[in-house]
Amino acid sequence: MGTEITLSIDKIDVCWSKNHMGIDHGFLFQSDDRKRLKSDQVNYDYYESKDNPDLIKMEMGFTKPLRDVVPRLELMGVTLDQIRLEYEHAAADSYETRKQLEESSLEKVISCMPFDDFLDIIKLIDIGNLDGSYDNDNIDKDPAEYGAKFIDVNTLKAIPHYDSYDAMVYSEQSLVSHILDFLRPYSALRLLAENENNIHQEVKWQYGPLVENGWADVSMFQPCARRKQKFLIVTEGHTDVEIIDLAIRTLRPQIYDYFSFIDMTEGHPFGGTGNLQKFAKGLAQMDVHNQTLFLYDNDTEGLSALKNTNKLNLPSNMKVAMLPDLDEFKSFQTIGPSGENKMDINGKAVAIECYLDLFRSELPDVPVIRWSGYKGDVKQYQGALVAKEKYTKKFLSHSPNQLLGSDYDLSKLERVVDTLYQKCVAIACSAKS
């Protein structure tokens, strides 16, 4: 009979293979996701103790809530926009196939529904509320009879590549599997996340039975993003790396392994804004294939560097970004030759330290930007946060758990991490175009 291995959510299989590993889904998971899972391929009557070492091996697999799998999928370019393109290609292909069959059939060709209509149907599917029990009378039933909760027979016929005669449908769950079968498995998972009731469901990849039955070696099942899937974040200095690294570990631990950083410590050959531009130019000219994001401060020098770097015609695997504008920076205390004033410092004096919690009792009473040199190409002065080292030291003295368990204001860092995430998703999508 052999041994099956599946990628599933609840009882819905989105990908499977038999007697071999099949697709490597390890990048969907992290080290902490390796756990024991109940399996219908295990004869539990054979084991007297649940702590039997052989049983433990048989039950091993990976599991992660769909809500935490979604950002990992998007960093692989599996976004709704990309799925729309995949759907439209499948719909066009399905329509051509149906037209060819029309010549030998009396049935009129049915056009495939638009993607937005298909998405509306998927949003109705609450997979935790689907019946998965096997119906022995399935041969005498139309597959649409199992879809009363979310679809009717005419709508079902408008799904790409749907064929009622070829459908192996015997329950509500199996109908959903059949409906999604024309899509890539990761696209199916991403679409199911559009129903909020589904995001708490566990995505599972159980390898124990396959390994213990001799069809694969356990070393083949490794978690975390692979090297080619990672994003290299290049910043202006070592402080940027330390702050962003801790921010991601704190706010987005479910995708932390997707990022690596160039450490701009003192003496690094590419340290500083000007040389960062040269580094970007060098990587582009060398046709480096790493997914790379060059991140500049949201200040005068960063704005100038951003404009110059954008002129380099970077390849699709490289993008450039600035730290985000925030409303909190539109009226910020500053000091300079003209005295003390509140000014909008977006694009003029916002470095990574400005996104920290600047209003801790043990820190300076009022955070202040001090203006310095004039930058001719963008016609404005450069500024910097006074005593920025104190704010940095305070933030870096915390662990992720300490930050989350305290009243430390992480809202501005949240925007920074969101900016990084969105830019990296754009890089991943560019690679698929």
Secondary structure, DSSP 8 states (H G I E B T S, - for coil): ---EEEEEETTEEEEEEESS--S--GGG--GGGEEE---TTS-GGG-S-TT-HHHHHHTEEEEEEHHHHHHHHHTTT--HHHHHHHHHHHHHHHHHHHHHHHTT-SS-------HHHHHHHHHT--GGG------TTGGGS-GGGGGTTT--HHHHHTSTT--TTT----SHHHHHHHHHTTS-HHHHHHHHTTSGGGTTSEEEEE-HHHHHTTSS-GGG---S--GGG-EEEE-SSHHHHHHHHHHHHHH-GGGGGGEEEE---TT-TT-SHHHHHHHHHHHHHTT--SEEEEEE-EEHHHHHHHHHHHTT---TTEEEEE----GGGSSEEEEETTEEEEE--TTBEE-GGGGS----TTS-SS--EEEEEEETTTTEEEEEETTHHHHHHHHHTS-HHHHHTS----HHHHHHHHHHHHHHHHHHHHHH-
